[in-house]
Amino acid sequence: MKAAVPLVVACAFVLLGALPAALAEDTVFYSISGKVLEAGTGKAISGAQVTVGTKTMVSDDAGFFKLDLLPGNYSVEVTADGYWKFSGNLSLEGNLSRDFELKKKPDTGACGVIWMALGIPVVAIALAGWYRLT
């Protein structure tokens, strides 16, 4: 009779140990995939960060990304150097294919940076002189 008690306890541990694995197998994940593209040209943007909820992935050379998530509602943010950020929301209730188009920021170059640095004081001095003349 004493041998039966450890056997029952051992069986209970085996069954309880399998319970989380069984629940994990029943968990449903869906994927969101697509491309990050330049608005207007359709050119793929490599190295863009796609964040859905708390997961982030960087787009490959073709602009492709893919994230696996639980069903639900998520905030989305897509960023890339030289482009305006995209922010939005999505509802993931099945596998979803979605492309994101980012608008390119204007290229200011060195002249633009110098003008921004010098232009504001020059305009302020001009306005101050004009104000004194009137």
HELIX and SHEET records of a PDB file:
HELIX    1   1 ALA A    4  ASP A   26  1                                  23    
HELIX    2   2 GLY A  109  LEU A  133  1                                  25    
SHEET    1   A 3 PHE A  64  LEU A  69  0                                        
SHEET    2   A 3 TYR A  30  GLU A  38 -1                                        
SHEET    3   A 3 LEU A  96  SER A  97  1                                        
SHEET    1   B 3 PHE A  64  LEU A  69  0                                        
SHEET    2   B 3 TYR A  30  GLU A  38 -1                                        
SHEET    3   B 3 PHE A 100  LEU A 102  1                                        
SHEET    1   C 4 LYS A  55  VAL A  58  0                                        
SHEET    2   C 4 GLN A  49  VAL A  52 -1                                        
SHEET    3   C 4 GLY A  72  THR A  79 -1                                        
SHEET    4   C 4 PHE A  86  LEU A  92 -1                                        
END                                                                             
